Amino acid sequence: MLKTNIPYFDKKIKGIPDKKKVVFMVAPGIDPSIIGLHFAKVGIDNGYRIIYIVNNKFPDAVRKQAKTLGWATDHFEREGSFVLVDAYCGYSGIDSKEKLVTNPYDSKDTMEKLSRFSSDKTVVIFDSISSFLDMHGNGVEEILDLIGCLQEAIVIGLFSTWTYQQDEVGKITEFFEGVFEIKPSREFLYIKQSLSIKKITWARKTHLEIPVRVLVPGGLRVYLPKIVITGAYEAGKTTFLHAIADEAISVDRMGTTVALDYGTLDYRGFYIEFFGTPGQPQFDTMIETIAQEAIGLILMVDSSAPETFPRAKILFEKCGGFDIPSVIVANKQDLEEALEPSIVQDKLALPVKIPIVGCSAKTKSNLTLVIDILLDVILFGGNEIEN
């Protein structure tokens, strides 16, 4: 089973089983090569050999693009876990420097060479089904026959959906056992692209559309564009954000946040953007503005200062905590006078279904647990926390 490293997908479809053939249909204007390289790296990390067939650019362009995503192919090519097949140079009559070259005009030659790679623990990636169709002009059956010879390998095809006939697209959809689509997003505010399932044969059919973003370096990530961190004055919001985020900035005056905190985190297949609010009442109008369109909320509570709990509850309500996935953080658990999380929860008198986590932003204790639980609430309603 090839895990996709796309959290929603791996939970819903369990990954891509061995011997299955899947296609990613990509809307015009979106570079499908990022998807191919994402799965190449994921496959190598999971012990698969990657056969990458490039037929719409020079092979060195693939190597260069892989480096922009944060990994170099050289080592993997030397050890044989990443194999580039040049199916491009022949189109323009250019001599290839690659070890494996196919004649793009000779489908029998290509099929004979590719059939050698039909084996267990192998992923064959076709960089561009659409380029094959454009250059050959012999109909979709030729490329499908070519892919069909790879019976033992996982096959991932990349298909840019330009102005192809509906019957051609229909044949491709019928042939592949998994059909996924990446297109400009219409459902998610501020998000340019989404990934959805159109067809799947090995898991229960489900509607799934998730926001995605290409992170450079990094690759394909599930994108969570606004997680709000709120809490009373000196609850530890800024300390928490700077401790958990890869990058963070704060707008403050004499050590007090007067506008907002902002940070980003690349974590377990997610790219998350955090927005931290100030805690003083004079900024309440700003707080409500910051919280608009949030898809998750972290309520930071100073567990050593119960007199701040009423203010924390007000901020929870102002940020829409009853209507969006939320987690309460009982911060400053490193202090002797800190109340236990269960006592904090009782005193806040918020619904018990909202999870509470004890942590210390200062000592960085349990910070990733906070993120794990919030992600679980966002994705699955809080019932499937993964260790």
C-alpha positions as CSV (number, residue, x, y, z in Angstrom):
1,M,0.0,0.0,0.0
2,L,1.4,3.4,-1.1
3,K,0.5,6.1,1.4
4,T,-0.1,9.4,-0.3
5,N,1.1,11.6,2.6
6,I,-2.1,13.6,2.1
7,P,-3.8,13.2,5.5
8,Y,-7.4,13.3,4.4
9,F,-6.8,10.9,1.6
10,D,-4.9,8.4,3.6
11,K,-7.6,8.3,6.2
12,K,-10.4,7.9,3.7
13,I,-8.9,5.7,1.0
14,K,-6.1,4.0,3.1
15,G,-3.5,4.9,0.4
16,I,-3.1,3.3,-3.1
17,P,-3.0,-0.5,-3.1
18,D,-0.3,-2.4,-5.0
19,K,-1.1,-3.1,-8.7
20,K,-3.7,-0.3,-8.8
21,K,-3.7,2.4,-11.6
22,V,-4.7,5.9,-10.8
23,V,-4.9,9.2,-12.7
24,F,-4.7,12.8,-11.5
25,M,-6.8,15.0,-13.8
26,V,-5.4,18.5,-13.5
27,A,-7.1,21.6,-14.6
28,P,-5.2,23.9,-17.2
29,G,-2.8,26.3,-15.5
30,I,-1.9,23.8,-12.7
31,D,1.5,22.1,-13.1
32,P,0.9,18.3,-12.8
33,S,4.6,17.6,-12.4
34,I,4.4,18.6,-8.7
35,I,2.0,15.7,-8.1
36,G,4.3,13.3,-9.9
37,L,7.4,14.4,-7.9
38,H,5.4,14.3,-4.7
39,F,4.5,10.7,-5.2
40,A,8.0,9.9,-6.4
41,K,9.4,11.1,-3.1
42,V,6.6,9.5,-1.0
43,G,7.2,6.2,-2.9
44,I,11.0,6.2,-2.2
45,D,10.4,7.0,1.4
46,N,8.1,4.0,1.6
47,G,10.5,1.6,0.0
48,Y,9.2,1.6,-3.6
49,R,11.3,1.9,-6.7
50,I,10.1,4.8,-8.9
51,I,10.1,4.7,-12.7
52,Y,9.5,8.2,-13.9
53,I,8.5,8.5,-17.5
54,V,9.1,12.0,-18.8
55,N,7.7,12.9,-22.3
56,N,6.9,16.6,-22.1
57,K,10.3,18.1,-21.1
58,F,14.0,17.2,-20.8
59,P,14.7,14.8,-18.0
60,D,17.1,17.4,-16.4
61,A,14.0,19.6,-15.9
62,V,12.6,16.9,-13.7
63,R,15.8,16.8,-11.6
64,K,15.8,20.6,-11.3
65,Q,12.2,20.7,-10.2
66,A,12.7,18.0,-7.6
67,K,15.5,20.2,-6.1
68,T,13.1,23.2,-5.8
69,L,10.8,20.9,-3.8
70,G,13.6,20.1,-1.4
71,W,15.0,16.8,-2.5
72,A,17.7,15.8,-5.1
73,T,17.4,12.8,-7.2
74,D,21.1,12.0,-7.7
75,H,21.6,9.6,-4.7
76,F,18.4,7.8,-5.5
77,E,19.3,7.4,-9.2
78,R,22.7,6.0,-8.3
79,E,21.2,3.4,-6.0
80,G,18.5,2.6,-8.5
81,S,15.4,3.6,-6.5
82,F,14.6,6.5,-8.9
83,V,14.8,5.7,-12.6
84,L,14.2,8.4,-15.2
85,V,13.0,7.2,-18.6
86,D,13.5,9.6,-21.4
87,A,10.5,9.5,-23.7
88,Y,11.0,13.1,-24.9
89,C,14.3,13.7,-26.7
90,G,13.2,11.5,-29.6
91,Y,10.4,13.9,-30.5
92,S,12.9,16.5,-31.6
93,G,15.7,14.1,-32.8
94,I,18.0,15.1,-30.0
95,D,20.5,12.5,-28.7
96,S,19.7,11.6,-25.1
97,K,22.3,11.3,-22.3
98,E,20.0,9.1,-20.2
99,K,20.6,5.5,-19.6
100,L,17.0,4.6,-20.4
101,V,15.5,6.0,-23.6
102,T,12.4,5.0,-25.5
103,N,11.4,5.9,-29.0
104,P,8.3,8.0,-28.5
105,Y,7.0,7.1,-32.0
106,D,7.4,3.4,-31.5
107,S,4.8,2.2,-28.9
108,K,6.0,-1.4,-29.2
109,D,9.5,-0.4,-28.2
110,T,8.2,1.7,-25.3
111,M,5.9,-1.2,-24.2
112,E,8.8,-3.7,-24.3
113,K,11.1,-1.5,-22.2
114,L,8.4,-0.5,-19.7
115,S,7.1,-4.0,-19.2
116,R,10.5,-4.8,-17.5
117,F,9.4,-2.6,-14.7
118,S,6.2,-4.4,-14.0
119,S,7.0,-5.8,-10.5
120,D,6.2,-5.6,-6.9
121,K,7.2,-2.5,-4.9
122,T,7.4,-0.4,-8.1
123,V,5.6,2.8,-8.9
124,V,5.5,3.9,-12.5
125,I,4.7,7.6,-13.0
126,F,3.6,8.9,-16.5
127,D,4.5,12.6,-16.4
128,S,2.0,13.5,-19.1
129,I,-0.8,11.4,-20.6
130,S,-2.0,14.5,-22.4
131,S,1.4,15.1,-24.1
132,F,1.3,11.5,-25.3
133,L,-2.1,12.1,-26.8
134,D,-1.1,15.4,-28.4
135,M,2.1,14.0,-30.0
136,H,0.8,10.7,-31.2
137,G,-2.7,11.4,-32.4
138,N,-3.5,7.7,-32.5
139,G,-6.3,7.9,-29.9
140,V,-6.4,7.2,-26.2
141,E,-6.3,3.4,-26.6
142,E,-2.6,3.5,-27.4
143,I,-1.5,5.0,-24.1
144,L,-4.0,2.9,-22.2
145,D,-2.6,-0.3,-23.8
146,L,0.9,0.9,-22.8
147,I,-0.2,1.5,-19.2
148,G,-2.0,-1.8,-19.2
149,C,1.2,-3.8,-19.7
150,L,2.3,-2.8,-16.2
151,Q,0.1,-5.3,-14.4
152,E,2.2,-5.7,-11.2
153,A,3.2,-2.1,-10.6
154,I,1.3,0.8,-9.2
155,V,0.8,3.3,-12.0
156,I,0.2,7.0,-11.5
157,G,-0.8,9.0,-14.6
158,L,-0.9,12.8,-14.8
159,F,-3.5,14.2,-17.2
160,S,-4.0,17.9,-18.0
161,T,-7.6,18.3,-19.0
162,W,-7.3,20.7,-21.9
163,T,-9.8,20.6,-24.8
164,Y,-10.1,16.8,-25.2
165,Q,-13.1,15.1,-26.6
166,Q,-15.6,13.9,-23.9
167,D,-15.3,10.3,-25.1
168,E,-11.5,10.4,-24.6
169,V,-11.8,11.6,-21.1
170,G,-14.5,9.0,-20.5
171,K,-12.3,6.2,-21.7
172,I,-9.5,7.4,-19.3
173,T,-11.9,7.6,-16.4
174,E,-13.2,4.1,-17.1
175,F,-9.8,2.6,-17.4
176,F,-8.2,3.8,-14.2
177,E,-9.3,2.4,-10.8
178,G,-8.7,5.7,-9.1
179,V,-9.5,9.0,-10.6
180,F,-8.6,12.2,-8.7
181,E,-9.1,15.8,-9.7
182,I,-7.1,18.9,-8.9
183,K,-8.8,22.1,-10.0
184,P,-9.3,25.8,-8.9
185,S,-11.3,25.8,-5.7
186,R,-14.8,27.1,-5.5
187,E,-15.8,25.9,-2.1
188,F,-12.8,27.2,0.0
189,L,-12.4,30.9,0.6
190,Y,-8.8,32.2,0.0
191,I,-7.7,28.8,-1.4
192,K,-6.7,28.5,-5.0
193,Q,-6.8,24.7,-5.5
194,S,-8.6,21.7,-4.2
195,L,-8.2,17.9,-4.6
196,S,-11.2,15.7,-4.9
197,I,-12.1,12.0,-5.6
198,K,-14.0,11.3,-8.8
199,K,-13.7,7.5,-8.8
200,I,-12.3,4.9,-6.5
201,T,-12.7,1.1,-6.7
202,W,-10.9,-0.2,-3.5
203,A,-12.6,1.9,-0.8
204,R,-16.2,2.9,0.0
205,K,-17.2,5.6,-2.4
206,T,-17.2,9.0,-0.6
207,H,-17.4,12.6,-1.5
208,L,-14.2,14.4,-0.6
209,E,-12.9,17.7,-1.6
210,I,-10.0,19.2,0.3
211,P,-7.9,22.4,0.0
212,V,-4.4,21.8,-1.2
213,R,-1.3,23.9,-1.6
214,V,2.1,23.3,-3.2
215,L,4.8,24.1,-0.6
216,V,8.3,25.0,-2.0
217,P,10.3,23.3,-0.7
218,G,8.1,20.5,0.4
219,G,5.5,19.4,-2.1
220,L,1.7,18.8,-2.0
221,R,0.1,19.7,1.4
222,V,-3.4,19.9,2.8
223,Y,-3.9,23.6,3.3
224,L,-5.5,25.0,6.4
225,P,-5.5,28.8,5.8
226,K,-6.7,30.2,9.1
227,I,-6.4,28.7,12.6
228,V,-7.0,31.4,15.2
229,I,-5.3,31.5,18.6
230,T,-7.1,33.6,21.2
231,G,-7.1,34.1,24.9
232,A,-7.0,36.6,27.7
233,Y,-4.1,39.0,28.2
234,E,-0.9,37.2,29.1
235,A,-2.4,33.7,28.6
236,G,0.7,32.8,26.6
237,K,-0.6,33.0,23.0
238,T,2.5,34.6,21.5
239,T,4.8,32.3,23.3
240,F,2.8,29.3,22.1
241,L,2.8,30.5,18.5
242,H,6.5,31.2,18.4
243,A,7.2,27.8,20.0
244,I,5.1,25.8,17.6
245,A,5.4,27.6,14.2
246,D,8.2,27.2,11.7
247,E,8.1,30.9,11.1
248,A,6.3,33.6,13.2
249,I,6.0,37.3,13.5
250,S,4.3,39.5,16.1
251,V,3.1,43.1,16.1
252,D,3.6,44.3,19.6
253,R,4.4,47.3,21.8
254,M,6.5,46.8,24.9
255,G,6.0,43.1,24.8
256,T,2.2,43.1,24.4
257,T,0.4,42.1,21.2
258,V,-1.5,45.1,19.9
259,A,-2.5,43.8,16.4
260,L,-1.9,40.2,15.7
261,D,0.5,37.3,15.7
262,Y,1.1,35.3,12.5
263,G,2.8,32.0,11.9
264,T,3.0,29.1,9.6
265,L,3.6,25.4,10.2
266,D,4.5,22.5,7.8
267,Y,3.4,19.5,9.8
268,R,2.4,15.9,9.0
269,G,1.2,16.7,5.5
270,F,-0.5,19.9,6.5
271,Y,0.4,23.5,5.8
272,I,-1.2,25.6,8.5
273,E,-1.5,29.4,8.9
274,F,-2.0,30.7,12.5
275,F,-3.5,34.1,13.5
276,G,-3.1,35.1,17.1
277,T,-5.4,37.8,18.5
278,P,-4.6,40.4,21.2
279,G,-6.4,39.8,24.5
280,Q,-7.4,43.2,25.8
281,P,-11.0,44.3,25.6
282,Q,-10.2,47.5,23.6
283,F,-9.2,45.3,20.7
284,D,-12.5,43.2,20.6
285,T,-13.6,44.7,17.3
286,M,-10.3,43.7,15.7
287,I,-10.6,40.2,17.3
288,E,-13.9,39.6,15.6
289,T,-12.4,40.7,12.3
290,I,-9.4,38.4,12.6
291,A,-11.6,35.5,13.5
292,Q,-13.8,35.8,10.3
293,E,-13.6,32.7,8.1
294,A,-11.5,30.8,10.6
295,I,-11.6,27.0,10.2
296,G,-10.3,26.2,13.6
297,L,-9.8,27.8,17.0
298,I,-7.3,27.4,19.9
299,L,-8.4,29.0,23.1
300,M,-5.3,29.6,25.3
301,V,-6.1,29.8,29.0
302,D,-3.6,30.7,31.8
303,S,-4.4,27.7,34.1
304,S,-2.6,29.5,37.0
305,A,-5.0,32.5,36.9
306,P,-8.6,31.5,37.2
307,E,-9.6,35.2,37.5
308,T,-9.0,35.4,33.7
309,F,-11.3,32.5,32.8
310,P,-14.4,34.7,32.3
311,R,-12.5,36.8,29.8
312,A,-11.3,33.6,28.0
313,K,-14.9,32.4,27.7
314,I,-15.9,35.8,26.2
315,L,-13.1,35.5,23.6
316,F,-14.1,32.0,22.8
317,E,-17.6,33.2,21.9
318,K,-16.4,36.2,20.0
319,C,-14.2,34.0,17.8
320,G,-17.1,31.7,17.0
321,G,-15.8,28.7,19.0
322,F,-19.2,27.1,19.3
323,D,-19.5,26.9,15.5
324,I,-16.0,25.8,14.4
325,P,-13.6,23.0,15.5
326,S,-12.0,24.1,18.7
327,V,-9.5,23.0,21.4
328,I,-8.9,24.5,24.8
329,V,-5.3,24.8,26.0
330,A,-4.7,24.9,29.7
331,N,-1.3,26.7,29.5
332,K,1.4,27.2,32.1
333,Q,1.2,23.7,33.5
334,D,4.8,24.1,34.6
335,L,3.7,26.4,37.4
336,E,3.0,24.9,40.9
337,E,-0.3,26.9,41.2
338,A,-1.6,25.8,37.8
339,L,-5.0,24.1,37.9
340,E,-5.4,20.7,36.3
341,P,-7.0,20.7,32.8
342,S,-10.2,19.0,34.0
343,I,-10.7,21.7,36.7
344,V,-10.0,24.5,34.1
345,Q,-12.7,22.9,31.9
346,D,-15.2,22.8,34.7
347,K,-14.6,26.4,35.7
348,L,-14.9,27.6,32.0
349,A,-18.3,25.9,31.8
350,L,-17.9,25.2,28.1
351,P,-19.3,22.1,26.5
352,V,-17.4,18.9,27.6
353,K,-17.2,17.8,23.9
354,I,-14.6,20.5,23.3
355,P,-11.2,18.8,24.1
356,I,-8.8,20.4,26.6
357,V,-5.1,19.8,26.7
358,G,-2.6,20.7,29.4
359,C,0.6,22.2,28.1
360,S,3.4,24.6,28.8
361,A,4.3,27.0,26.0
362,K,7.4,28.0,27.9
363,T,8.8,24.5,28.2
364,K,7.2,23.4,24.9
365,S,5.4,20.5,26.7
366,N,2.5,18.9,24.7
367,L,2.5,21.6,22.0
368,T,2.3,19.1,19.1
369,L,-0.5,17.2,21.0
370,V,-2.5,20.4,20.8
371,I,-2.1,20.5,17.1
372,D,-2.8,16.8,16.7
373,I,-6.0,17.0,18.6
374,L,-7.2,20.1,16.7
375,L,-6.5,18.5,13.4
376,D,-8.4,15.4,14.5
377,V,-11.4,17.6,15.5
378,I,-11.2,19.4,12.1
379,L,-11.0,16.3,10.1
380,F,-13.0,13.7,12.0
381,G,-14.9,15.4,14.8
382,G,-12.4,14.4,17.5
383,N,-12.9,10.6,17.4
384,E,-9.8,9.4,15.7
385,I,-6.7,10.8,17.2
386,E,-3.5,9.3,15.7
387,N,-0.4,8.8,17.8
